[in-house]
């Protein structure tokens, strides 16, 4: 038998070798990127030196010298720019967290309402979604701020609810809690209630699997949360003392206040994002086979339990990826607060601090890094949750 001999491959140039050519182009791309980066850096440093502008982050230790309308931590005008940065970051996180929670709840309700058998509810949800998702968020922010919040009466003519909540053109004033000596006992009773609810849920699950009988865990949990902490309050007294706002002179004192900029920004971002989340929820529910619903009904599950136990868990696998994008959009859209003067990262740090210090490169770099870190954190959290609920194939 004659064996075939392997003909040696002729050695050509780099241009005829695909592997060598690929490596060469990658190295060339890296060199070009590094060269461009060095050119931009050198050009920037040269221009800053010609204009006498210092670089670095030492300015963060300098005194700010201006007031801030809303700060979640203690702040005075003698504090540093570094503390101003922290306040702007906390204000950005505040509106982002509140907006994400409210938009999620509102979006889920609207998404379910879009598929309701009730004609009126279905049409109202459709009208809401089509209106609010087609109006730019900046216009909605301006509407809520100028047309709604600033049109409210002054402090002396405030709209009152239960003589504890007051809303006027300066914001929403509400009672603030102050911890009493019995707060520790109340928290112990609350922890005991949570443990009891966990055991109740496990017992109800075992009972359902053994006999098929369903125990109303939700009602039992509410009863436990009312009874055990309620007994603790009756025995030891209230765990908190409420500081109610009082009109003193031309404004309210005591309690908490939500400034009108925060209210307008939160409402606008919530209602805008909720419209998109509603469509995501609707499409996620419709992606579940209708046979799943019919099978649940044939087993005797009511409509509410079918939606909660059968449809939503399967729909979440479709809902979570685009829902992540909406969370990212809401967090980034919070930068639109600069239009109404809410003291978040862009208006406070990239606005006031930049104008006072002139450290444009450092300030913008810090601001961009903050939004990048927030977005990556949201993505990582949602990707972890999406992986946790994903189907595991055999």
SEZAGU-439261 format. One record per residue (C-alpha): residue number from 0; residue in three letters; y, z, x. Coordinates in steps of 0.5 Angstrom, whole numbers. Example, Ala and Ser with C-alpha at 12.3 -4.5 7.8 and 13.67 -1.06 7.14 Angstrom:
<nodes>
- 0  ALA  -9  16  25
- 1  SER  -2  14  27
</nodes>
This chain:
<nodes>
- 0  UNK  0  0  0
- 1  UNK  7  -2  3
- 2  UNK  12  3  2
- 3  UNK  19  2  1
- 4  UNK  24  4  7
- 5  UNK  31  7  5
- 6  UNK  36  2  7
- 7  UNK  42  6  10
- 8  UNK  48  6  6
- 9  UNK  54  3  10
- 10  UNK  60  7  12
- 11  UNK  66  5  10
- 12  UNK  73  7  10
- 13  UNK  76  13  6
- 14  UNK  78  9  0
- 15  UNK  71  6  -1
- 16  UNK  68  13  -1
- 17  UNK  69  16  -8
- 18  UNK  68  23  -6
- 19  UNK  73  23  0
- 20  UNK  78  19  -4
- 21  UNK  78  25  -9
- 22  UNK  79  30  -4
- 23  UNK  84  26  -1
- 24  UNK  88  26  -7
- 25  UNK  87  33  -9
- 26  UNK  90  35  -2
- 27  UNK  96  30  -3
- 28  UNK  97  33  -10
- 29  UNK  97  40  -7
- 30  UNK  102  38  -1
- 31  UNK  107  35  -6
- 32  UNK  107  41  -10
- 33  UNK  108  46  -4
- 34  UNK  114  41  -1
- 35  UNK  117  41  -8
- 36  UNK  117  48  -9
- 37  UNK  120  49  -2
- 38  UNK  125  44  -3
- 39  UNK  127  48  -10
- 40  UNK  127  54  -6
- 41  UNK  131  52  0
- 42  UNK  136  48  -4
- 43  UNK  137  54  -9
- 44  UNK  138  59  -3
- 45  UNK  143  55  0
- 46  UNK  147  54  -6
- 47  UNK  147  62  -7
- 48  UNK  149  63  0
- 49  UNK  155  58  -1
- 50  UNK  157  62  -7
- 51  UNK  157  69  -4
- 52  UNK  151  71  -9
- 53  UNK  146  76  -7
- 54  UNK  139  76  -9
- 55  UNK  134  81  -10
- 56  UNK  132  86  -16
- 57  UNK  137  92  -13
- 58  UNK  142  90  -19
- 59  UNK  137  94  -23
- 60  UNK  139  100  -20
- 61  UNK  146  99  -22
- 62  UNK  150  102  -28
- 63  UNK  150  98  -34
- 64  UNK  156  101  -37
- 65  UNK  155  98  -44
- 66  UNK  152  101  -51
- 67  UNK  146  99  -55
- 68  UNK  146  99  -62
- 69  UNK  138  100  -62
- 70  UNK  134  104  -57
- 71  UNK  127  107  -58
- 72  UNK  128  112  -52
- 73  UNK  134  116  -50
- 74  UNK  140  111  -47
- 75  UNK  147  112  -45
- 76  UNK  152  108  -42
- 77  UNK  151  111  -35
- 78  UNK  144  109  -35
- 79  UNK  142  103  -30
- 80  UNK  140  96  -32
- 81  UNK  133  98  -31
- 82  UNK  133  102  -37
- 83  UNK  136  97  -41
- 84  UNK  131  92  -39
- 85  UNK  126  97  -42
- 86  UNK  130  98  -48
- 87  UNK  130  90  -49
- 88  UNK  122  90  -48
- 89  UNK  121  96  -53
- 90  UNK  125  92  -58
- 91  UNK  122  86  -57
- 92  UNK  115  89  -58
- 93  UNK  117  93  -64
- 94  UNK  119  87  -68
- 95  UNK  113  83  -66
- 96  UNK  108  88  -68
- 97  UNK  111  90  -74
- 98  UNK  112  82  -76
- 99  UNK  105  81  -74
- 100  UNK  102  87  -78
- 101  UNK  106  85  -84
- 102  UNK  105  77  -83
- 103  UNK  97  78  -83
- 104  UNK  97  82  -89
- 105  UNK  102  78  -93
- 106  UNK  98  72  -91
- 107  UNK  91  74  -93
- 108  UNK  94  76  -100
- 109  UNK  97  69  -100
- 110  UNK  91  65  -98
- 111  UNK  87  69  -103
- 112  UNK  92  67  -108
- 113  UNK  92  60  -107
- 114  UNK  84  60  -109
- 115  UNK  85  64  -115
- 116  UNK  82  62  -121
- 117  UNK  89  64  -125
- 118  UNK  93  58  -125
- 119  UNK  100  62  -125
- 120  UNK  98  66  -119
- 121  UNK  96  60  -115
- 122  UNK  102  56  -117
- 123  UNK  106  61  -114
- 124  UNK  103  62  -108
- 125  UNK  103  55  -107
- 126  UNK  111  54  -108
- 127  UNK  112  60  -103
- 128  UNK  108  57  -98
- 129  UNK  111  50  -99
- 130  UNK  118  53  -99
- 131  UNK  118  58  -93
- 132  UNK  114  54  -88
- 133  UNK  118  48  -88
- 134  UNK  125  52  -87
- 135  UNK  126  53  -80
- 136  UNK  126  60  -78
- 137  UNK  133  60  -75
- 138  UNK  136  59  -82
- 139  UNK  131  64  -85
- 140  UNK  134  69  -80
- 141  UNK  141  67  -81
- 142  UNK  140  67  -89
- 143  UNK  137  74  -89
- 144  UNK  142  77  -84
- 145  UNK  149  74  -87
- 146  UNK  147  72  -94
- 147  UNK  143  78  -96
- 148  UNK  144  84  -91
- 149  UNK  152  83  -90
- 150  UNK  153  82  -97
- 151  UNK  150  89  -99
- 152  UNK  155  95  -100
- 153  UNK  158  100  -95
- 154  UNK  155  107  -94
- 155  UNK  159  110  -100
- 156  UNK  156  105  -105
- 157  UNK  149  105  -102
- 158  UNK  143  103  -106
- 159  UNK  139  109  -107
- 160  UNK  131  110  -108
- 161  UNK  129  117  -110
- 162  UNK  135  120  -106
- 163  UNK  132  119  -100
- 164  UNK  132  112  -98
- 165  UNK  139  109  -97
- 166  UNK  140  101  -96
- 167  UNK  147  98  -94
- 168  UNK  151  93  -90
- 169  UNK  149  98  -84
- 170  UNK  142  98  -85
- 171  UNK  136  102  -88
- 172  UNK  136  110  -88
- 173  UNK  130  114  -89
- 174  UNK  127  121  -88
- 175  UNK  125  122  -81
- 176  UNK  119  127  -80
- 177  UNK  119  133  -75
- 178  UNK  113  137  -73
- 179  UNK  112  144  -76
- 180  UNK  107  149  -73
- 181  UNK  102  148  -77
- 182  UNK  101  140  -75
- 183  UNK  95  142  -71
- 184  UNK  91  145  -76
- 185  UNK  93  139  -81
- 186  UNK  90  134  -75
- 187  UNK  84  138  -74
- 188  UNK  83  137  -82
- 189  UNK  84  130  -82
- 190  UNK  79  129  -76
- 191  UNK  74  133  -80
- 192  UNK  76  128  -86
- 193  UNK  74  122  -81
- 194  UNK  68  125  -79
- 195  UNK  66  126  -86
- 196  UNK  68  119  -88
- 197  UNK  63  116  -83
- 198  UNK  57  120  -85
- 199  UNK  59  118  -92
- 200  UNK  59  111  -90
- 201  UNK  52  111  -86
- 202  UNK  49  115  -92
- 203  UNK  51  110  -97
- 204  UNK  49  104  -93
- 205  UNK  42  107  -92
- 206  UNK  42  108  -99
- 207  UNK  43  101  -101
- 208  UNK  38  98  -96
- 209  UNK  33  103  -99
- 210  UNK  34  103  -106
- 211  UNK  39  97  -107
- 212  UNK  44  102  -111
- 213  UNK  51  101  -109
- 214  UNK  56  107  -107
- 215  UNK  63  107  -108
- 216  UNK  65  109  -101
- 217  UNK  72  107  -101
- 218  UNK  73  112  -107
- 219  UNK  69  117  -104
- 220  UNK  74  116  -97
- 221  UNK  80  117  -101
- 222  UNK  77  123  -104
- 223  UNK  76  126  -98
- 224  UNK  82  124  -95
- 225  UNK  86  128  -101
- 226  UNK  81  134  -101
- 227  UNK  80  136  -94
- 228  UNK  87  135  -91
- 229  UNK  90  137  -98
- 230  UNK  87  144  -97
- 231  UNK  90  145  -90
- 232  UNK  97  144  -93
- 233  UNK  96  149  -99
- 234  UNK  93  154  -94
- 235  UNK  98  153  -88
- 236  UNK  104  149  -91
- 237  UNK  107  142  -89
- 238  UNK  105  140  -82
- 239  UNK  112  136  -82
- 240  UNK  119  138  -84
- 241  UNK  123  132  -87
- 242  UNK  130  130  -84
- 243  UNK  133  127  -90
- 244  UNK  139  122  -89
- 245  UNK  146  125  -91
- 246  UNK  153  122  -92
- 247  UNK  158  125  -88
- 248  UNK  165  122  -87
- 249  UNK  164  114  -87
- 250  UNK  156  114  -85
- 251  UNK  150  117  -86
- 252  UNK  147  123  -81
- 253  UNK  140  125  -80
- 254  UNK  134  121  -81
- 255  UNK  132  114  -78
- 256  UNK  136  108  -79
- 257  UNK  133  101  -79
- 258  UNK  139  96  -77
- 259  UNK  141  90  -81
- 260  UNK  139  86  -75
- 261  UNK  132  89  -75
- 262  UNK  131  88  -82
- 263  UNK  133  81  -82
- 264  UNK  129  79  -76
- 265  UNK  123  82  -79
- 266  UNK  123  79  -86
- 267  UNK  125  72  -83
- 268  UNK  119  72  -78
- 269  UNK  114  75  -83
- 270  UNK  115  71  -89
- 271  UNK  115  65  -84
- 272  UNK  109  66  -81
- 273  UNK  106  69  -87
- 274  UNK  106  62  -90
- 275  UNK  102  59  -84
- 276  UNK  97  64  -84
- 277  UNK  96  63  -91
- 278  UNK  94  56  -90
- 279  UNK  89  58  -85
- 280  UNK  86  63  -89
- 281  UNK  85  58  -95
- 282  UNK  82  53  -90
- 283  UNK  77  59  -87
- 284  UNK  75  61  -94
- 285  UNK  74  54  -96
- 286  UNK  70  52  -90
- 287  UNK  64  57  -92
- 288  UNK  59  54  -96
- 289  UNK  60  55  -104
- 290  UNK  52  56  -104
- 291  UNK  54  63  -101
- 292  UNK  58  65  -106
- 293  UNK  53  63  -112
- 294  UNK  48  67  -108
- 295  UNK  52  73  -108
- 296  UNK  53  72  -115
- 297  UNK  46  71  -116
- 298  UNK  44  78  -113
- 299  UNK  49  81  -118
- 300  UNK  55  82  -113
- 301  UNK  62  82  -116
- 302  UNK  67  78  -114
- 303  UNK  71  83  -110
- 304  UNK  65  85  -106
- 305  UNK  63  78  -105
- 306  UNK  69  76  -102
- 307  UNK  70  82  -98
- 308  UNK  62  82  -95
- 309  UNK  60  75  -95
- 310  UNK  66  70  -95
- 311  UNK  71  73  -91
- 312  UNK  66  75  -85
- 313  UNK  64  68  -85
- 314  UNK  71  65  -85
- 315  UNK  74  70  -80
- 316  UNK  70  65  -75
- 317  UNK  74  59  -77
- 318  UNK  81  63  -78
- 319  UNK  81  67  -72
- 320  UNK  83  61  -67
- 321  UNK  89  58  -70
- 322  UNK  91  65  -72
- 323  UNK  92  67  -65
- 324  UNK  97  61  -65
- 325  UNK  101  64  -70
- 326  UNK  101  71  -67
- 327  UNK  104  68  -61
- 328  UNK  109  64  -64
- 329  UNK  111  70  -68
- 330  UNK  112  74  -61
- 331  UNK  116  68  -58
- 332  UNK  120  67  -64
- 333  UNK  123  74  -64
- 334  UNK  127  71  -58
- 335  UNK  131  68  -64
- 336  UNK  134  75  -65
- 337  UNK  140  73  -60
- 338  UNK  143  69  -66
- 339  UNK  144  75  -70
- 340  UNK  145  80  -64
- 341  UNK  139  84  -64
- 342  UNK  138  87  -58
- 343  UNK  131  85  -55
- 344  UNK  130  81  -49
- 345  UNK  134  75  -49
- 346  UNK  140  77  -52
- 347  UNK  140  84  -49
- 348  UNK  137  83  -42
- 349  UNK  138  75  -41
- 350  UNK  144  75  -44
- 351  UNK  149  81  -43
- 352  UNK  146  84  -37
- 353  UNK  146  76  -34
- 354  UNK  153  76  -35
- 355  UNK  155  82  -32
- 356  UNK  151  81  -26
- 357  UNK  150  74  -25
- 358  UNK  143  75  -22
- 359  UNK  141  69  -26
- 360  UNK  135  67  -23
- 361  UNK  132  74  -23
- 362  UNK  134  76  -30
- 363  UNK  131  69  -33
- 364  UNK  125  70  -28
- 365  UNK  124  77  -31
- 366  UNK  125  75  -38
- 367  UNK  120  69  -37
- 368  UNK  115  74  -34
- 369  UNK  115  79  -40
- 370  UNK  114  73  -45
- 371  UNK  108  70  -41
- 372  UNK  105  77  -41
- 373  UNK  106  79  -48
- 374  UNK  103  72  -50
- 375  UNK  97  73  -45
- 376  UNK  96  80  -48
- 377  UNK  95  77  -55
- 378  UNK  91  72  -53
- 379  UNK  86  76  -49
- 380  UNK  86  81  -55
- 381  UNK  84  76  -60
- 382  UNK  79  72  -55
- 383  UNK  76  79  -55
- 384  UNK  75  80  -62
- 385  UNK  73  72  -63
- 386  UNK  68  73  -58
- 387  UNK  65  80  -62
- 388  UNK  65  76  -69
- 389  UNK  62  70  -66
- 390  UNK  55  68  -68
- 391  UNK  50  69  -63
- 392  UNK  45  63  -63
- 393  UNK  37  65  -62
</nodes>
